[in-house]
Amino acid sequence: MKTAQSTGGFFAAPLICASALTLLLGACSLAPPLKTPQIPAADSYKELGPWTPAQPADRLPRDSWWTLYESTELDDLQGRLIAGNPTLAAAFANYAQARAVSDQARAGLFPTLGLNAGVTRNRESINAPLRGATTPTFFDSNTLGGSVSYELDLWGQIRNEVKAGEANAAASAADLENARLSLIAQLADDYIQLRSFDRDSAILDETVQADDRALSLTVQRHDAGIAPGLDVSQAQTQLSAARSQAAQTLAQRALMEHAIAALLGVSASTFSISPQIVDLKLPDIPTGVPSVLLQRRPDIAGAQRRMIAANANIGVARAAYFPSLTLGAQGGFQSTSFSNWLSAPSTFWAIGPNAVLSVLDGGLRRAQVAQARAEFDASAANYRGTVVSAFQQVEDSLANLNHFHDATVEEKAAVDAAQRTLDLSMALYVQGATDYLTVVTSQTALLQNQLEALTLSTLQLRASVDLILALGGGWEEAQDARVSLNKESPPAK
């Protein structure tokens, strides 16, 4: 009969055996070698165009890249977004969930220990099989025991489950960073547009004032018999059209303000941003070389981690073809009375391995392996698609910055020319040397060119946000090349 002390020795035996076998079989894994899709990367970006590479830059801060626009108000809004955006909070919760799932898989690497205790009063059936004549009908059963079990990871199933869980958690962390980056970029873009509407409103207000003065002039000339009524109606048309554009711009600004409120996670009814003219700096952005892009973007990192998880799941599915082996032991004290409950004669124990192998499953395991392989192929294709899309987004943003710059230079020249034309036409009209239609045409051309110049300036700022987003939102590299996006003169042709 085994004593309580000897029972403890038997409890330790499965752990000792498990540790030894795990060390012997630790290298065994049925997951195939990871094969990452080959994606050729060019030596440089195609759409650098006439932009001159500046001196090497060592840092574009990921946590505060929006400070490059030199707006303290934008800095404050970004802080409020990070603290209050509901989408970002949900992404963080998803990451926490993925970490918990990973921890659950890791728990399979350790033994399971259980304790149980019970004090019961029992009645046995008189008609029970094999009941003896002296067997009591009523009896007590007092039990205090424990059990330990450990599944030997002979084929790497548990380790591959852990690897898949860790990769999925890393992918979720990348998703969190990607959500954060996308929301921050969206806020920066919305803020740029809102301030662009403020500039449009300022120009339209000036236009309304100028058109109002022009209307007063034509009315005076009409009342004096110098100008026909047609001039008055044309001047009134110009004034009403400018007022209409100003009202439409205010409506667009209101929608953008509401969008910013939603990003911050606050009610649009209680949120407002005072209209003002804000000069946002067009930043210089380090671009580096295309191959480095694969290490920067969180969506690429997430796609790669999911590919790693899918590859590990192939090993999990393959392991089902082989038997699982579990070492287990249980023991404790059991007695019908309290007086001799915790004594050596009341001890019980059981110890031994347990092997399970599915012999016939109707093709279930084969289908599970095929499913795991298909999931890996899909994740590899998604990874490749994400990388190709990333290169496209960088090239698109560089192209926009390049060509918008050229367009801005020409548009500024057009604004200057339109202003001179209006001044000359108004002077000629006052002298009676031309009709008012010439003035109207000049006014319309000037307003259109002024608004177009502002639009191009805004598009450059928005393209710079798109470029930072496409490049991964920030980094710290010692050898990055910087592309200057803020030029004061047109590039040499």
Secondary structure, DSSP 8 states (H G I E B T S, - for coil): ---HHHHHHHHHHHHHHHHHHHHHHTT---S-----------SS-GGGTT--B-S-B--B-TTSGGGGG--HHHHHHHHHHHHH-HHHHHHHHHHHHHHHHHHHHHGGGS-EEEEEEEEEEEE--TT-TT--TT--SEEEEEEEEEEEEEEE-TTSHHHHHHHHHHHHHHHHHHHHHHHHHHHHHHHHHHHHHHHHHHHHHHHHHHHHHHHHHHHHHHHHHHHTTSS-HHHHHHHHHHHHHHHHHHHHHHHHHHHHHHHHHHHHTS-GGG--------------EE---GGGGGGT-HHHHHHHHHHHHHHHHHHHHHHTTS-EEEEEEEEEEEESSSTTTTSGGGEEEEEEEEEE-----TTHHHHHHHHHHHHHHHHHHHHHHHHHHHHHHHHHHHHHHHHHHHHHHHHHHHHHHHHHHHHHHHHHHHTTSS-HHHHHHHHHHHHHHHHHHHHHHHHHHHHHHHHHHHTTS-B--TTB-EE----SS----
